[in-house]
Amino acid sequence: MKPASRALLPTFVVMGAQKSGTTSLHKALAAHSDVFMSHPLKEPGFFMGPRGRHSVLGGTPSASLRNRALLRQSMLRGYSGERHFGESSTYYTMGGRAERWRIPQRMHRLNRNLRFIYVLRDPLGRIHSNYLHARRRGSVGPGFTEFLAHPEGKSAVLTSCYFRQLRSYLRFFPPERFHIVIMEELLEDPDAELQKALAHIGAPEDALPADFPALNVASNRKAERPKEEREVIPEPILQTLREDAQKLYQWLGRRIPAWRPI
């Protein structure tokens, strides 16, 4: 058994985006022999502090950042000393939480060497998937236009402003700490994209999983889809998404062919 003396704090996070395949990546990374991914909670929201989901399991919120027993209960069950310890909380890039709850500041205070993997999906498709998810939960009605005017819809638009999300973290961590995964490219060539993600966190080359199933690609991603989302999204929202996408492309140094023009 490997020594269990290291890394009771995450060394990297899969920071989102919601509805972009983070569950698939979480499970694939966990297959590496020297990577441990948060278990039983994939999305503990550890760096959210007292608001973290781990507190829902009976933990004490006020002790959420220091209580080793709570960390072990919610995130480290089965840990055996792997050098790389990750969690995958999409809360970190959802709506305006990063700035409002000072998540990047807390991350920087607890681990200045933290690394990040950010999975992005076509912004329009991600918003619509958010809408379908909200409908299934019953938190919004059937109208997509009405959803966009709802607080949950406004949060969904902000979640798809990927560069705005990144900017909150780039104030505290250098650009080389961030690795961007494009969901459509991940599905096209999962082995290559997984290798890049492993290299980013410093995990040595290892046998990849035999299969990389799209574990969280729900059938509703195609069901009930409008003919073209951009036709029903008001122009001011499209303009916001367009401007953010341009900033993202500039930061990445490339465009993303798999994404539709906004």
C-alpha beads as a LAMMPS data file, in Angstrom:
LAMMPS data file: protein, C-alpha beads

262 atoms
261 bonds

1 atom types
1 bond types

-500.0 500.0 xlo xhi
-500.0 500.0 ylo yhi
-500.0 500.0 zlo zhi

Masses

1 110.0

Atoms # bond

1 1 1 0.000 0.000 0.000
2 1 1 1.233 3.501 -0.799
3 1 1 1.987 5.810 2.113
4 1 1 -1.035 7.843 3.139
5 1 1 0.914 10.833 4.410
6 1 1 0.404 13.234 1.523
7 1 1 -2.132 15.635 0.168
8 1 1 -5.077 15.930 2.459
9 1 1 -5.917 18.977 0.348
10 1 1 -6.684 18.697 -3.371
11 1 1 -3.705 19.232 -5.660
12 1 1 -5.951 19.991 -8.630
13 1 1 -9.583 20.667 -9.427
14 1 1 -11.806 20.013 -12.416
15 1 1 -13.570 23.361 -12.082
16 1 1 -16.499 22.927 -14.479
17 1 1 -18.300 23.774 -16.607
18 1 1 -21.656 22.360 -15.581
19 1 1 -23.263 20.049 -18.184
20 1 1 -19.953 19.675 -20.062
21 1 1 -18.856 16.107 -19.306
22 1 1 -16.965 16.628 -16.043
23 1 1 -18.314 13.353 -14.644
24 1 1 -16.767 11.414 -17.535
25 1 1 -13.418 13.116 -17.049
26 1 1 -13.563 12.627 -13.270
27 1 1 -14.022 8.873 -13.667
28 1 1 -11.341 8.582 -16.351
29 1 1 -8.762 10.468 -14.288
30 1 1 -9.579 8.219 -11.331
31 1 1 -8.493 5.208 -13.411
32 1 1 -4.865 6.393 -13.277
33 1 1 -2.862 4.513 -10.655
34 1 1 -1.389 7.656 -9.110
35 1 1 -4.504 9.852 -9.199
36 1 1 -7.217 9.828 -6.566
37 1 1 -10.460 11.607 -7.367
38 1 1 -12.760 12.780 -4.588
39 1 1 -14.992 9.969 -3.296
40 1 1 -17.791 9.465 -2.386
41 1 1 -18.569 13.020 -3.455
42 1 1 -17.429 13.984 -6.937
43 1 1 -18.555 17.583 -6.351
44 1 1 -17.853 18.383 -2.693
45 1 1 -17.370 22.096 -3.342
46 1 1 -14.515 21.926 -0.859
47 1 1 -13.149 25.387 -1.636
48 1 1 -16.569 26.941 -1.157
49 1 1 -16.001 26.585 2.579
50 1 1 -19.169 26.397 4.706
51 1 1 -21.305 26.361 1.552
52 1 1 -19.644 23.179 0.305
53 1 1 -21.842 20.241 -0.495
54 1 1 -19.880 18.051 1.916
55 1 1 -21.696 19.775 4.801
56 1 1 -24.964 18.279 3.539
57 1 1 -23.705 14.831 4.533
58 1 1 -23.715 15.749 8.204
59 1 1 -20.415 17.593 8.412
60 1 1 -19.928 20.725 10.464
61 1 1 -19.830 23.670 8.047
62 1 1 -17.745 25.870 10.333
63 1 1 -15.017 23.228 10.326
64 1 1 -15.284 22.392 6.646
65 1 1 -11.806 23.583 5.688
66 1 1 -9.867 22.084 8.601
67 1 1 -11.680 19.017 9.833
68 1 1 -9.689 16.028 8.544
69 1 1 -12.401 13.606 9.591
70 1 1 -14.924 15.491 7.470
71 1 1 -12.533 15.565 4.505
72 1 1 -11.991 11.817 4.787
73 1 1 -15.722 11.156 5.101
74 1 1 -16.717 13.159 2.040
75 1 1 -13.708 13.103 -0.265
76 1 1 -10.975 10.658 0.724
77 1 1 -12.755 7.358 1.185
78 1 1 -10.458 4.770 -0.368
79 1 1 -7.447 7.090 -0.558
80 1 1 -4.129 5.244 -0.298
81 1 1 -1.503 7.915 -0.729
82 1 1 -1.841 8.761 -4.428
83 1 1 0.314 11.793 -5.284
84 1 1 -2.413 13.591 -7.218
85 1 1 -5.704 14.296 -5.453
86 1 1 -8.492 15.968 -7.390
87 1 1 -12.098 16.979 -7.066
88 1 1 -14.604 18.030 -9.728
89 1 1 -16.960 20.741 -8.487
90 1 1 -18.794 22.606 -11.227
91 1 1 -19.960 25.046 -8.523
92 1 1 -16.655 26.879 -8.973
93 1 1 -17.662 28.235 -12.385
94 1 1 -21.435 28.364 -11.974
95 1 1 -23.146 31.748 -12.265
96 1 1 -21.453 34.441 -10.204
97 1 1 -20.338 32.246 -7.309
98 1 1 -16.576 32.533 -7.881
99 1 1 -16.572 36.277 -7.256
100 1 1 -19.480 36.460 -4.851
101 1 1 -18.148 33.741 -2.550
102 1 1 -14.443 34.579 -3.052
103 1 1 -13.635 31.035 -4.136
104 1 1 -10.357 31.850 -5.955
105 1 1 -9.083 33.692 -2.887
106 1 1 -9.798 30.685 -0.676
107 1 1 -8.093 28.343 -3.140
108 1 1 -5.015 30.556 -3.247
109 1 1 -4.849 30.760 0.530
110 1 1 -5.068 26.988 0.971
111 1 1 -2.909 25.829 -1.958
112 1 1 -0.972 28.294 -4.072
113 1 1 0.256 25.416 -6.252
114 1 1 -3.245 24.269 -7.214
115 1 1 -3.794 23.255 -10.836
116 1 1 -7.023 23.516 -12.796
117 1 1 -8.793 21.601 -15.560
118 1 1 -11.706 23.464 -17.123
119 1 1 -14.025 21.542 -19.446
120 1 1 -15.922 23.767 -21.889
121 1 1 -18.830 23.025 -24.181
122 1 1 -20.480 24.919 -27.023
123 1 1 -21.977 27.839 -25.040
124 1 1 -25.405 27.673 -26.667
125 1 1 -25.691 23.912 -26.290
126 1 1 -24.605 24.140 -22.658
127 1 1 -27.288 26.742 -21.882
128 1 1 -29.958 24.606 -23.478
129 1 1 -28.788 21.549 -21.536
130 1 1 -29.059 23.664 -18.389
131 1 1 -32.621 24.502 -19.386
132 1 1 -33.555 20.836 -19.846
133 1 1 -31.988 20.000 -16.491
134 1 1 -34.017 22.747 -14.793
135 1 1 -37.201 21.489 -16.460
136 1 1 -36.603 17.957 -15.219
137 1 1 -36.198 19.301 -11.700
138 1 1 -39.381 21.310 -12.078
139 1 1 -37.707 24.587 -11.152
140 1 1 -38.768 26.313 -14.406
141 1 1 -41.647 26.065 -16.859
142 1 1 -41.534 24.650 -20.403
143 1 1 -40.639 27.869 -22.230
144 1 1 -36.989 28.369 -23.193
145 1 1 -37.451 32.139 -23.576
146 1 1 -39.035 32.318 -20.123
147 1 1 -36.133 30.290 -18.735
148 1 1 -33.655 32.894 -19.982
149 1 1 -35.505 35.585 -17.998
150 1 1 -35.595 33.418 -14.860
151 1 1 -32.763 33.744 -12.294
152 1 1 -31.701 30.194 -13.109
153 1 1 -31.541 31.075 -16.797
154 1 1 -29.511 34.205 -16.115
155 1 1 -27.096 32.081 -14.108
156 1 1 -26.911 29.598 -17.001
157 1 1 -25.889 32.373 -19.397
158 1 1 -23.229 33.576 -16.986
159 1 1 -21.938 30.010 -16.608
160 1 1 -21.416 29.907 -20.397
161 1 1 -19.337 33.114 -20.241
162 1 1 -16.224 31.013 -19.853
163 1 1 -13.616 33.747 -20.044
164 1 1 -15.412 35.783 -17.406
165 1 1 -15.262 32.725 -15.149
166 1 1 -11.573 32.212 -15.891
167 1 1 -10.751 35.848 -15.261
168 1 1 -11.747 35.501 -11.593
169 1 1 -9.127 32.772 -11.142
170 1 1 -6.440 34.332 -13.313
171 1 1 -6.220 37.167 -10.803
172 1 1 -4.732 34.694 -8.314
173 1 1 -3.124 31.933 -10.393
174 1 1 -0.837 32.130 -13.470
175 1 1 -2.205 31.021 -16.884
176 1 1 0.014 27.933 -17.030
177 1 1 -1.910 26.425 -14.114
178 1 1 -5.019 26.093 -16.310
179 1 1 -5.684 23.359 -18.842
180 1 1 -8.719 23.783 -21.094
181 1 1 -10.589 20.722 -22.358
182 1 1 -13.197 21.153 -25.085
183 1 1 -15.996 18.663 -24.522
184 1 1 -16.574 18.084 -28.227
185 1 1 -12.865 17.325 -28.708
186 1 1 -12.888 15.085 -25.648
187 1 1 -15.691 13.018 -27.156
188 1 1 -13.912 12.929 -30.524
189 1 1 -10.545 11.692 -29.169
190 1 1 -10.860 10.827 -25.477
191 1 1 -7.499 9.079 -25.133
192 1 1 -5.515 12.038 -26.476
193 1 1 -7.444 14.563 -24.387
194 1 1 -7.087 12.456 -21.258
195 1 1 -3.326 12.218 -21.807
196 1 1 -3.110 16.013 -22.035
197 1 1 -5.081 16.406 -18.809
198 1 1 -2.855 13.899 -17.009
199 1 1 0.264 15.654 -18.262
200 1 1 -1.058 18.951 -16.967
201 1 1 -1.414 17.683 -13.403
202 1 1 1.980 15.972 -13.582
203 1 1 0.718 12.391 -13.533
204 1 1 3.170 9.968 -15.165
205 1 1 2.204 8.106 -18.304
206 1 1 0.094 5.135 -17.434
207 1 1 -2.241 2.709 -19.142
208 1 1 -5.437 4.488 -20.073
209 1 1 -8.829 2.932 -19.395
210 1 1 -9.786 0.467 -22.097
211 1 1 -12.919 2.478 -22.841
212 1 1 -13.812 6.079 -22.177
213 1 1 -17.618 6.080 -22.250
214 1 1 -19.499 9.377 -22.345
215 1 1 -20.719 8.629 -18.852
216 1 1 -22.697 11.797 -18.390
217 1 1 -23.951 12.457 -21.903
218 1 1 -27.666 12.305 -21.220
219 1 1 -30.064 11.543 -24.051
220 1 1 -31.839 14.838 -23.391
221 1 1 -28.921 16.740 -24.936
222 1 1 -30.625 16.094 -28.257
223 1 1 -34.218 15.789 -27.110
224 1 1 -36.606 18.753 -27.286
225 1 1 -33.893 20.917 -28.797
226 1 1 -34.980 24.053 -30.683
227 1 1 -34.121 24.147 -34.368
228 1 1 -31.438 26.721 -33.508
229 1 1 -30.925 28.075 -30.005
230 1 1 -29.616 31.393 -31.267
231 1 1 -33.005 32.051 -32.913
232 1 1 -34.739 32.179 -29.532
233 1 1 -31.996 33.827 -27.477
234 1 1 -32.394 37.610 -27.390
235 1 1 -29.689 39.556 -29.188
236 1 1 -28.331 41.251 -26.014
237 1 1 -27.613 37.801 -24.524
238 1 1 -26.054 36.625 -27.778
239 1 1 -23.869 39.708 -27.820
240 1 1 -22.685 39.008 -24.280
241 1 1 -21.831 35.423 -25.212
242 1 1 -20.186 36.563 -28.454
243 1 1 -17.930 39.064 -26.728
244 1 1 -16.928 36.559 -24.065
245 1 1 -16.173 33.877 -26.677
246 1 1 -13.909 36.292 -28.553
247 1 1 -11.939 36.974 -25.363
248 1 1 -11.678 33.239 -24.742
249 1 1 -10.390 32.582 -28.276
250 1 1 -7.830 35.331 -27.876
251 1 1 -6.654 33.887 -24.561
252 1 1 -6.465 30.360 -26.009
253 1 1 -4.780 31.558 -29.192
254 1 1 -7.256 29.655 -31.349
255 1 1 -10.887 29.331 -32.256
256 1 1 -12.918 26.189 -31.555
257 1 1 -14.235 24.729 -34.831
258 1 1 -16.628 22.347 -33.051
259 1 1 -18.632 25.285 -31.685
260 1 1 -21.330 26.973 -33.733
261 1 1 -20.988 30.673 -34.453
262 1 1 -22.879 32.756 -31.931

Bonds

1 1 1 2
2 1 2 3
3 1 3 4
4 1 4 5
5 1 5 6
6 1 6 7
7 1 7 8
8 1 8 9
9 1 9 10
10 1 10 11
11 1 11 12
12 1 12 13
13 1 13 14
14 1 14 15
15 1 15 16
16 1 16 17
17 1 17 18
18 1 18 19
19 1 19 20
20 1 20 21
21 1 21 22
22 1 22 23
23 1 23 24
24 1 24 25
25 1 25 26
26 1 26 27
27 1 27 28
28 1 28 29
29 1 29 30
30 1 30 31
31 1 31 32
32 1 32 33
33 1 33 34
34 1 34 35
35 1 35 36
36 1 36 37
37 1 37 38
38 1 38 39
39 1 39 40
40 1 40 41
41 1 41 42
42 1 42 43
43 1 43 44
44 1 44 45
45 1 45 46
46 1 46 47
47 1 47 48
48 1 48 49
49 1 49 50
50 1 50 51
51 1 51 52
52 1 52 53
53 1 53 54
54 1 54 55
55 1 55 56
56 1 56 57
57 1 57 58
58 1 58 59
59 1 59 60
60 1 60 61
61 1 61 62
62 1 62 63
63 1 63 64
64 1 64 65
65 1 65 66
66 1 66 67
67 1 67 68
68 1 68 69
69 1 69 70
70 1 70 71
71 1 71 72
72 1 72 73
73 1 73 74
74 1 74 75
75 1 75 76
76 1 76 77
77 1 77 78
78 1 78 79
79 1 79 80
80 1 80 81
81 1 81 82
82 1 82 83
83 1 83 84
84 1 84 85
85 1 85 86
86 1 86 87
87 1 87 88
88 1 88 89
89 1 89 90
90 1 90 91
91 1 91 92
92 1 92 93
93 1 93 94
94 1 94 95
95 1 95 96
96 1 96 97
97 1 97 98
98 1 98 99
99 1 99 100
100 1 100 101
101 1 101 102
102 1 102 103
103 1 103 104
104 1 104 105
105 1 105 106
106 1 106 107
107 1 107 108
108 1 108 109
109 1 109 110
110 1 110 111
111 1 111 112
112 1 112 113
113 1 113 114
114 1 114 115
115 1 115 116
116 1 116 117
117 1 117 118
118 1 118 119
119 1 119 120
120 1 120 121
121 1 121 122
122 1 122 123
123 1 123 124
124 1 124 125
125 1 125 126
126 1 126 127
127 1 127 128
128 1 128 129
129 1 129 130
130 1 130 131
131 1 131 132
132 1 132 133
133 1 133 134
134 1 134 135
135 1 135 136
136 1 136 137
137 1 137 138
138 1 138 139
139 1 139 140
140 1 140 141
141 1 141 142
142 1 142 143
143 1 143 144
144 1 144 145
145 1 145 146
146 1 146 147
147 1 147 148
148 1 148 149
149 1 149 150
150 1 150 151
151 1 151 152
152 1 152 153
153 1 153 154
154 1 154 155
155 1 155 156
156 1 156 157
157 1 157 158
158 1 158 159
159 1 159 160
160 1 160 161
161 1 161 162
162 1 162 163
163 1 163 164
164 1 164 165
165 1 165 166
166 1 166 167
167 1 167 168
168 1 168 169
169 1 169 170
170 1 170 171
171 1 171 172
172 1 172 173
173 1 173 174
174 1 174 175
175 1 175 176
176 1 176 177
177 1 177 178
178 1 178 179
179 1 179 180
180 1 180 181
181 1 181 182
182 1 182 183
183 1 183 184
184 1 184 185
185 1 185 186
186 1 186 187
187 1 187 188
188 1 188 189
189 1 189 190
190 1 190 191
191 1 191 192
192 1 192 193
193 1 193 194
194 1 194 195
195 1 195 196
196 1 196 197
197 1 197 198
198 1 198 199
199 1 199 200
200 1 200 201
201 1 201 202
202 1 202 203
203 1 203 204
204 1 204 205
205 1 205 206
206 1 206 207
207 1 207 208
208 1 208 209
209 1 209 210
210 1 210 211
211 1 211 212
212 1 212 213
213 1 213 214
214 1 214 215
215 1 215 216
216 1 216 217
217 1 217 218
218 1 218 219
219 1 219 220
220 1 220 221
221 1 221 222
222 1 222 223
223 1 223 224
224 1 224 225
225 1 225 226
226 1 226 227
227 1 227 228
228 1 228 229
229 1 229 230
230 1 230 231
231 1 231 232
232 1 232 233
233 1 233 234
234 1 234 235
235 1 235 236
236 1 236 237
237 1 237 238
238 1 238 239
239 1 239 240
240 1 240 241
241 1 241 242
242 1 242 243
243 1 243 244
244 1 244 245
245 1 245 246
246 1 246 247
247 1 247 248
248 1 248 249
249 1 249 250
250 1 250 251
251 1 251 252
252 1 252 253
253 1 253 254
254 1 254 255
255 1 255 256
256 1 256 257
257 1 257 258
258 1 258 259
259 1 259 260
260 1 260 261
261 1 261 262
